[in-house]
Amino acid sequence: MAVHDKVRTIGPSGLEVLDIAVSRQCTVEIKEPRDVLALTRRLNGVKLDVVGDSNFAGLKFGQTIPWGSIRASGPEGVRISYRVRTGRDVTGNPEF
């Protein structure tokens, strides 16, 4: 459905929510900085899942009911440039 390039800065908590999905599949890929952050997913609004790849994470449709999210953790002040793909635009493969 959409491809969005976004920029965020990690705040004092050390966590930044990169995308919240409600009943739709999505992927998040870090463009910069590579291999610096840790990505986690919140599945079905409850279960926390640590992602093995620090640059790419995805959520399937079933994992986003009622909602799912992808978060980045790292040092405060780190500026994150990333791409979010949703719906039919989800490729499932890293682009960068």
C-alpha positions as CSV (number, residue, x, y, z in Angstrom):
1,M,0.0,0.0,0.0
2,A,2.8,2.4,0.8
3,V,6.5,3.0,1.1
4,H,7.6,5.8,3.4
5,D,11.1,7.1,4.2
6,K,11.3,8.5,7.7
7,V,13.8,10.0,10.2
8,R,13.6,9.8,14.0
9,T,16.0,10.4,16.9
10,I,16.3,8.1,19.8
11,G,15.2,9.9,23.0
12,P,16.3,9.7,26.6
13,S,14.6,6.3,27.1
14,G,16.9,4.6,24.6
15,L,13.8,3.3,22.7
16,E,12.0,4.7,19.6
17,V,8.9,3.2,18.0
18,L,9.5,3.1,14.3
19,D,6.1,1.7,13.2
20,I,2.8,0.6,14.7
21,A,0.7,-1.7,12.5
22,V,-3.0,-2.5,13.0
23,S,-4.2,-5.5,11.0
24,R,-1.7,-5.0,8.1
25,Q,1.7,-6.4,7.3
26,C,4.8,-4.2,7.3
27,T,8.6,-4.1,7.2
28,V,11.1,-1.6,8.6
29,E,14.6,-1.4,7.2
30,I,17.3,0.8,8.7
31,K,19.1,2.9,6.1
32,E,21.5,4.7,8.5
33,P,23.2,3.9,10.9
34,R,23.7,0.3,9.8
35,D,24.5,-2.4,12.4
36,V,24.3,0.0,15.4
37,L,20.7,-0.5,16.7
38,A,18.8,-3.4,18.2
39,L,15.3,-4.0,16.8
40,T,12.4,-5.5,18.7
41,R,8.9,-6.4,17.7
42,R,5.7,-6.4,19.8
43,L,3.5,-9.2,18.4
44,N,-0.2,-9.2,18.9
45,G,0.1,-6.3,21.2
46,V,1.6,-8.5,23.9
47,K,4.6,-10.7,23.1
48,L,8.0,-9.0,22.8
49,D,10.3,-10.5,20.2
50,V,14.0,-9.6,19.7
51,V,14.9,-9.5,16.0
52,G,18.2,-11.2,14.9
53,D,18.9,-8.7,12.1
54,S,19.7,-5.3,13.5
55,N,18.8,-3.6,10.1
56,F,15.5,-5.3,9.0
57,A,12.3,-6.4,10.7
58,G,8.9,-7.4,9.5
59,L,5.4,-8.2,10.9
60,K,3.0,-10.6,9.2
61,F,-0.7,-9.8,9.1
62,G,-1.5,-12.3,11.8
63,Q,1.1,-10.7,14.1
64,T,-0.6,-7.3,14.0
65,I,-4.0,-8.3,15.4
66,P,-5.0,-6.3,17.4
67,W,-1.7,-4.5,16.8
68,G,2.1,-4.9,16.4
69,S,5.0,-2.6,16.5
70,I,8.7,-2.4,15.6
71,R,11.0,-0.5,17.9
72,A,14.7,0.4,17.8
73,S,16.9,0.7,20.8
74,G,20.3,2.4,21.0
75,P,22.1,5.4,22.5
76,E,20.2,8.6,23.1
77,G,20.5,11.1,20.3
78,V,21.2,8.7,17.5
79,R,19.4,9.8,14.3
80,I,17.7,6.9,12.5
81,S,16.9,7.0,8.8
82,Y,14.6,4.1,7.8
83,R,12.1,2.9,5.3
84,V,8.6,1.5,6.2
85,R,6.8,-0.7,3.7
86,T,3.1,-1.6,4.3
87,G,0.4,-3.7,2.7
88,R,1.1,-4.9,-0.9
89,D,4.4,-3.1,-1.0
90,V,6.0,-5.4,1.6
91,T,8.7,-7.4,-0.2
92,G,9.9,-9.4,2.8
93,N,13.5,-8.9,1.6
94,P,16.0,-6.2,2.7
95,E,16.5,-3.5,0.0
96,F,19.6,-1.7,1.3
